[in-house]
Amino acid sequence: MTDPDLWLTPGRDAGPAIDALVSSYGGRRAGLAGLVAALPREGRRLRRTLSPGLAARRSWTWQGPDRRDPRWWPQGVTSSADAAAGAAEAPVPGRVLMVSWYAKTMPGEPTPPGGQGSRISVVDLEARRYDHVLLVRAQADGSWKPLQVHAGGIAWVGSWLHVAATAKGFWSARVDDVVEVPAGRRAETFGHRWVLPVRRGHAAGSGEGVEPLRYSFLSVDASPASPASPAAPGTGPELVVGEYARGRRTRRLARFALTPEGAPVVGDDGRARPLSVHDSGVAGMQGAVVSRGRWHVTTSHGPWTPGTLVTGASPDAADPWRPRRWATPMGPEDLAVWPGDTPADDRLWTVTEHPRRRWICELRVPR
């Protein structure tokens, strides 16, 4: 474990611009509860044999157009169990996942520079229903721009949703800011019924000679009390972040303290600094979580070969990582933990990205 000079600098809150956006769409925030109560799309639960992966317990998939779509690619995953770690009570009833997607630019289509940006899918696992929410940056005049990030990981803590932005750090939105777009104006939101404006960015920074951390993926550690990462008294859960890399690029894992409300803990200098940074992450990491003090990491082997789930007690151990090949379906991305009453009841969640091989998959936790 190292202690490099790394930090995040929170940007200005976009509250006034968000208020202007809300007014332009009718003046009312639907919030997450309003969205969950009106999910129109029906997902499908699959038998285990239909979603490969030796650690797979259950899987869900999307409607056919979303399962095949060459534009939108799933990436990050987080859950209402994560959100409850930073809230006095569950933010929504039942079991709810959020999945992030980024948009590829299709040849010959008139789109904004950089394409349609990124979005979140809100998935009610019990009802097997979902819908998509476009992520946007509100402007002072009530207009907006697409949030142009890869969204390789997301973390929902309390009312905050953090969205990975790779070299730029991450963006944060409040789920209560979800706005319903009037039916006659949905062409301007690329067909999306809902938009969620981000409130502020958290810019990645570093000292001289130190490469800034890349925020490839995010997750929530709801029980961060560990010798390697002692959170300051009065803080909430921790944010786990990591870097995707192969070859000689860094593949660091880091942890940041969060407030009980889910925002990064900022010091007197106006910056949030990591509690710990580990240099020995796995090559090709797509997601990483910590469950009961143990690390779990996904790696992908392309669109045709099932993925690997790598587990270790600590990235700093002499031989930290134990790979379990063919543990996940092909193309695994981010990870989230759903803790149970006992270790045997714990589950991991991942999503897979390739068209026609897109699943939301519940995995057994290796021990």
N, C-alpha and C positions, 0 to 999 in steps of 0.2 A: 504494500500500500504506500502510495506517495502522497505528498502534500504540495502539489504545484500551485502556482499563482493563477487560479481560474475563478471566474465569477459570472454572474448574471446581473444585468442592469435592467430593472423594470422601466417600461416606457410610460408615457402619460395615459391616464384613463380616458377612454373614448366616450364616456357617458353622454356628453352633450350631442355628439354626432349620432350616437345610437338613439337618443330621444328623437332627433330629427328624422331618422329612418323609420322609427316606429310610427311617428305622425304621418309620414308619407304613405304608410300602408294601413292607415285607419285608426292609429292611436292606441292600440291595445296589444299588450304582450300576452300571447297564449301560454308561454312558459312550457316547461317540460311536461307538467301534468296534463295540460290541454292537448299536447301532441300525443301523449301515450293513450289518451282516451279516444283518439280518432285515427288509429293506425289502419290504413286501408289495404295494405299488401299482405298477402298470405304466404308465409314461409312453409317449409316442409321438413318434417323430421324423418331421418333416414335410419334404416337398419344398419347396424355396425358394418356389415359386410359390404355396404354400398359406399362407405368412406374409408379408404385404406388407412392404416396406422395401428401399430400393435398396442399403443397406449390409449387409443380412442375408446371412449365409453359410449358416447352418444354424439350424433351430428345432426345439424340442421342445414338446409340450403335455401337459396333465394328463389324467387320466381324466375321463370325461364329467361325473360329479357335481361334481368340483372345477372343471372348466372353466365350468360353468353357475352355480355356487353364488352366490346373491345376498347371502349373509351374509359370507363371507370374501373379502377383496380383497388380491391380491398387491401388494407394495410394494418391499422391499429385496432386494438380491442381493449375495452375496460367495462366495468360492471357496476350495478347498483351496490354490490358488496364493497367495492372500492369506495364508492361515494359515501356509504354509511360510516366508513372509517373517519371521515371528517365532518360528521353531522350528529346532532343530538338525536335525530330519528331518521329512519330511512327516507330518502328524498322522494321516492315513488314506491308504491306497493308492489309486491311480487318480485319476480326475477327479470331484470332488464339489462341488456347489453347495449353498448354503443360500439360501432365499428366505423373506422375512418376509411375514406377512399380518396385517391387522387385521380385527376382526369388527364388522359393523354390527348394531344391535339390530333384530330382526325384530318387526313389530307383533303384539301380543297374546301374545308368548311370555314365560313366566316365566324371567328370566335375572338374574344378579347386576347391581347398579347399574353402568351403563356397558357391560353386555354381556359377551361371553365373552373379551374382551381381545385378545391377540395370540398368534401362534404362528410357528414356524419349520418350513419343509419342508426335509428333507435329501434331496438328489437325487444319485443315482449315475448320471452321464451314460453311462458305458460299459455298465452293466447296464440302463439305462433304467428304473430303479425308484426309488421315493421313499416317504416317509411324513411325517406331520405330528407336531410336538412342541409341546405347549402351554407357553407361557411363564407362569410363576407367581412369586408372592412368598410365600416360606415364612414361616410363623408359628411362634412359640415352642412352641406346643402340638402341632406336627406337622401342622396344617392349612395351607391356603394360600388365596391370593386371586389372581384373574387379573391379569396385568400389563396395565394399562389404558393402552396407548400406541398411537400411530398406526403406529409401526415403519416409518417412511418410508425408512429406510436401515439397513443392518447392516454390520459389519466384523468379520471373523473373523481374529484374529492370534494365532498360537501356540495356547494352550488357551483364550484369551479370546474371547468373542463380545460385541460392543458393539451395542446396539439403540437407535436414535434415539428420543428422547422429546420432541421439539419444544422448547417453552419450558422444560421441566424438565431439559434436558441429555440425558443418555443413561444407560441401565442396562447393566451388565456381568454376564455369566454365564460360568462355566467349563464347557466342553463335557463334561468328565469327570463332571459332576453329573447327566447325563441319567439318569432313573429310569424303569423300566418299571412301569406301573400294573397290578396284578392284574386279570385278566379280569372278575371279579365286581364291580369298583369303577369301571369305565370310564364309567358313566353320570355319575358326579360330575365327570369331566374332559371332559364333553361328547363322549364317544366316543373321546377320544384315548388311544392306547396308551402314550404317552410324555409325561413332563413334564420341563421344564428350569427349575429355580429360579434366579432372578437373585441374584447375591452382593451387589452394592452399586450404588447410584446415583451419578451424578456430576452434581451440581446446578449449573446455569448461574448465574453471578453477574456483576456489573459494578459499576464505580464510579459516583459521582454524575453524573447527566446522560448516562450511556451506556446505550443499550438493550441488555439482555442478548442474547447470540447465541441464535438459534433453531436447534435441531439437527434440521433437516428431513430430512437424508440424511447418510450416512457412506460413506467408502471408504478404501482402504489404498494408500499410495504406498510401494512396497517399495524404491525407489531414490531416496531423498529428497535426495541431494547436489545442491544447486542454490544459486546465489548468493542467490536470493530467500528461501530457507528453510534455512539451515545448521543441521542438527541438532547438538546437543551431542555430544562424543565419548562413546562407550559406549552411546548410545541405539540403538534399533532402527528399524523403519520409522516412517512418519508417518501420523497419522490426518487425513484430509481431511474437513471438514464444511462444510455450506452451508445457506442459507436459501431456502425457497420463498417467492416473493412476486410479486405484480403491483401495478401502480399505484405509490404513493409509499412503500410499506414498504421497509425495507432488504433487500438481497439479497446478503449478504456471503458470502465464502468464506474459510475459515481452515484452518490446519494446526497440529496438536499433535504434539509428540514423544512417542513411545512407548518403553517399556523394551524390551530384547530379548525379554522374555516377553510383551509386547503390552499392558501396562497404561500409562495416561497417566503421564508423568514429572511428579512433584510436587515443588515447590520447598520451601524451608525454612519457608514460611508455611503449608504444608499444602494449597496450591492448585496446579492445573495451569494454565499460561497459554499462549496460542497463540504459536507461533513467528512467525506472520505472519497478517495479516487484509487481505483485498482487498475494496474497497467496490463494485466494478464487475461484479458477477455478472449473469447473463442473467435477464430477466424470465421467470417461470414455470419456473425450474429444478426438475427432478424428481430429478436425480442429477448428480454430477460426479466425475471421476477425473483423475489425472495419469499419463500414460504417456510415459516417456523425456523428461520435462520439458515436455510439451505437455498442455494441459487439454482435456477433452472433457465436454460437458454435454448432457443430454437435455431437451427440452421437448415437452409434449403438446398436441395440438389436438383433444381430445375423443375420443369413442368411434368415430368414423367416418372420421377423417382421419389418415393416417400421421404419425408424429412427426418432429421435427427433431433432428439431431445437430449441435451447435455446437462448433467447435474453435478454439483459440487458443494462441499461444506463452506469453502471460501475461495475466492479467486487468488488469494495469496498463498494457499497451501502449496507444498512442493509438487504434488501431483493432483491438482484440484478437480479436474474435470473427468467425468465418467460418461461417455457417449452411449446413447441407446438408439441404434440405427433403426430406421423404418418405424419409428414411434409415432410419427404424425403423418397425415396425408401430404401429398406433394405440394410444394409451395407454401410452407408455413411462414407466417409473419410474426406479428407482435404476440405477447403473452399477457394474461391476467390471472390472478388467483381468486378462487372462490373458497374461502375457508369453511370447513365443517366444524362440527362439535368436537371431533377427534381428528388426529392426523390421517387416519384411514378414510375419513369423510372429505378431506380436502380435494379440490379439483382445480385443474388448470384449464384455461380457455385459449384457443388460438383461432385465427382465421387464415384461409388460404386464398391465393390471389389469381390463379390462372383461369382464363375463361373455360367454362364447362367442367372445371375441377375446383369449384369454389364452395367451401364448407365453413360453417361455424362449428368448431369441434371441441367437445369436452374431453379432457384427458385425465387419466389417473396420474397422481403425483408419485414419481419414483422415490423410493426410500433406500 
